[in-house]
């Protein structure tokens, strides 16, 4: 999987597990309760998922090449030169997202890349504090010392408190680029809303072409649904909603 991802391929792992009915019924009851929580719902659901998604038998792995469309790199470079901060919110693995980031000129070797992949809130806060100290000490974020942030969806699950969100944004705000990997449709929306709530004079623009981008697109000040080579799921959903 890592070899595939490091080549920029989009990966999918296939695995199976036979679950006894009694075990499933107990787990399902707990999962349904977690899905109905008003507070910390995502964290509770993720914990339940961790409980059931184990002891699996691997069937295999797939990898596909998702080629960049024409002039993606040039377009992103133009956006950055215009002073627009570009954030990528993707379901891809960290390695795949970073590789694609370099190929589309979103990331470059001049940037210091900080990675955040923490499974617990305490570890997340510690990592963000560590990054913040290094940014200040080495003057990252200035014109000649840009940095990029790469964060996982698992880390974002632990960012539901006000303190965690404030710390996260304080680290993100000077980053030239932010790449959020393995994020759910809801997390894409949450990131857009985080920026909207923290930067009052900013205009957010969300662009996507899939059904999993709809929440993000509708949350932004300006939403763009693309009908491209990958299909037109997002366009179809917009058309249905307008009816």
Steps between C-alpha positions, in 0.01 A plus 500: 500500500779742588688420179185570299425820694856632466459468123195726520249219438159501669478189714228278639556215744255208492450289813230289662393369840222260597322647804275282721144631518505544878820707484364712218171572679684627810735711292222637280301615802804688629570648155142621458518670841825669399346621171223675694727696732485877480849551648819318387301286255780458245751392766253250650415355158869474409564312824224251415640457149842422647341228712345315207760567228766260628614138465419514129630275226662696219362420156718737303570858398422704193676807361386729222665797333290814523666724244498874545282687255656751262676805649422415864853590609500831312157589641604432860820701452294794372266480799793501742665794321172693536522461878233231525569232760432156356385220729445145374241284678520141383414145596837377371777356715765742629769366267273524195389854585857622552618341176214658303567829681850509354387393152240780477743763635304545821799389705865567424836426657533857633219437746543342841231232527348429842295180536232448766366148551377452857239261632436674834421859596789525745751383238346739245531802729859405582590467131338833408681673787828347383442624143398846622823533699710402196313744275573786739861397569594462133276776363303266276211665323703792369535559127838328478420219747161358396353190659223254421274304733388141438235368742295180512128460551569297815675804648207725408262273692687608813455870416144547615575713808536878472856485639605237244347695210670823611837325523446333163417825329793686659730245334310496169455874447852577375542180299550551129314173435278269708433140396238307696513125425261214568221746579129430488245719319396646836859581591544684169202715594633551855834629368328755275287616794810521722657749260175697461463534877862601564571732204216751476632688198580188296296362213506122477472317169444124489541300181416133446362249252366216716204432726732502801585865425143632521506584874824694456377685191175610662680614818733741317421859404546396138448141388605355168391159375708371211378272229829344396667177395418335831126536447224738600365369832511840667324667204223239514444561871481876448249457217281275715513739795399794278196310382 
